[in-house]
Amino acid sequence: MDLYFDCTNGISGDMAVGALIDLGGNIEKLKITLDSMHLEDEFEYKISKMMVNGIQTSDFNVIIPQKHHHNHAHRNLFDINKIIDKISADENVKAMAKKIFEVVAKAEAKVHKKDIKDIHFHEIGAIDSIVDIVSFCVLYCDLNPEKTYISALSEGYGNVECQHGTLSVPVPAVCEILRENQIKIKLTDNEGEMITPTGAGIVSVIDSKEKLKDEFLIKKTGYGRGKRNYKNPTLKVMKIERV
């Protein structure tokens, strides 16, 4: 079984997790892993079905308690790897999660002209991004595709507000991840950020770098809902069979 990520409408961590849940990813295994992080006071999460443009999608929502909402821990890569090392999950899950974070850390270091060990993640290191990445790796490794194909990534236009101020889309870390990994991108008339650093990091790690043949069979389709405000914030992922 293979997977095809249709990123026509962008990709983010929560969209990717939602799509894999919709495909039948193991929610019980996910719960066990997230519980094993022992960060219960820092986050909760909710999985639900939501309609987007008339299509039912799965929504994965990481909820930060109000007392932590403006006080995310600024963790570095070493801190994040310690969290990952302790989770109840297969070693391939841990290795994939660490690799995604390393991709993003490398991009942030390049953009900010710092050594990778000196990068203290703000948004990417916030607990919601840690949960998104670990959750994605649990579900992806559970589905265990033989190959994964990725469409060109679509991006919007305009500016976004972040820890560093106002940044133009695509944001610098996304640009660096796409450049470093030679990931194709196309611009759209959607106003807003369609590709997040987490989404770009996920693509860089799972993409088989092979072109999907024109003919294949669709076995199942999953839709993951995004939280950003643009037209049709959904990621479609298909289980496919090559013919």
URBEL-V548577 format. One record per residue. RES is the residue in one small letter. PHI is phi in degrees with one decimal (NA if undefined). Layout:
RES&PHI, RES&PHI
//
This chain:
m&NA, d&-115.8, l&-121.4, y&-125.1, f&-93.5, d&-92.4, c&-97.1, t&-55.6, n&-106.6, g&90.6, i&-155.8, s&-139.5, g&-61.3, d&-68.3, m&-62.9, a&-66.1, v&-63.6, g&-59.3, a&-63.9, l&-71.7, i&-62.5, d&-62.9, l&-77.2, g&105.6, g&-57.9, n&-74.4, i&-70.0, e&-66.7, k&-63.6, l&-62.3, k&-60.9, i&-58.8, t&-66.7, l&-66.2, d&-62.8, s&-73.8, m&-71.7, h&54.8, l&-121.8, e&-57.7, d&-78.1, e&-101.1, f&-158.4, e&-129.3, y&-143.1, k&-136.5, i&-111.5, s&-148.6, k&-98.1, m&-138.5, m&-89.2, v&-129.9, n&52.2, g&81.9, i&-109.7, q&-76.4, t&-125.3, s&-98.9, d&-112.2, f&-111.2, n&-118.5, v&-89.3, i&-109.1, i&-97.5, p&-55.3, q&-54.6, k&-65.8, h&-103.5, h&-59.7, h&-111.5, n&-141.0, h&-62.0, a&-67.1, h&-92.2, r&-88.3, n&-97.5, l&-61.8, f&-62.4, d&-62.3, i&-67.1, n&-63.2, k&-64.2, i&-61.9, i&-63.8, d&-58.8, k&-88.7, i&-73.0, s&-84.7, a&-161.3, d&-62.9, e&-63.9, n&-68.8, v&-64.9, k&-61.8, a&-63.1, m&-66.2, a&-61.1, k&-63.0, k&-67.2, i&-62.2, f&-63.7, e&-65.5, v&-58.8, v&-68.4, a&-62.4, k&-62.2, a&-66.4, e&-63.2, a&-63.3, k&-63.9, v&-63.9, h&-96.5, k&57.3, k&-128.0, d&-71.7, i&-58.1, k&-72.5, d&-95.7, i&-80.3, h&-102.4, f&-63.2, h&-99.6, e&-71.0, i&-68.2, g&-90.0, a&-61.7, i&-60.1, d&-64.2, s&-71.9, i&-61.5, v&-63.4, d&-59.5, i&-68.5, v&-61.7, s&-62.1, f&-58.7, c&-63.6, v&-60.8, l&-69.9, y&-64.1, c&-67.3, d&-66.5, l&-70.0, n&52.3, p&-69.9, e&-71.8, k&-138.8, t&-128.0, y&-108.5, i&-126.3, s&-73.9, a&-60.4, l&-84.9, s&-95.0, e&-131.7, g&-93.8, y&-141.3, g&106.9, n&-124.8, v&-131.3, e&-96.5, c&-145.7, q&-55.2, h&-93.8, g&112.7, t&-90.0, l&-124.5, s&-82.4, v&-95.2, p&-70.6, v&-69.4, p&-54.0, a&-64.4, v&-64.3, c&-55.6, e&-68.4, i&-63.5, l&-64.5, r&-65.1, e&-61.2, n&-105.9, q&50.6, i&-95.0, k&-74.3, i&-137.1, k&-133.2, l&-91.0, t&-126.1, d&-94.8, n&-77.4, e&-87.1, g&131.4, e&-86.6, m&-100.8, i&-117.5, t&-96.7, p&-56.1, t&-62.2, g&-60.9, a&-64.2, g&-62.8, i&-60.4, v&-59.5, s&-61.4, v&-90.2, i&-98.1, d&-65.7, s&-75.4, k&65.3, e&-108.4, k&-81.8, l&-72.2, k&-64.7, d&-65.3, e&-117.4, f&-159.0, l&-101.6, i&-92.3, k&-96.8, k&-164.6, t&-126.3, g&-122.0, y&-123.2, g&-113.2, r&-88.3, g&-98.7, k&-100.7, r&-77.8, n&-92.6, y&-145.9, k&-64.0, n&55.9, p&-78.4, t&-133.1, l&-107.6, k&-104.2, v&-124.9, m&-116.7, k&-80.6, i&-129.9, e&-126.0, r&-71.3, v&-124.8
//
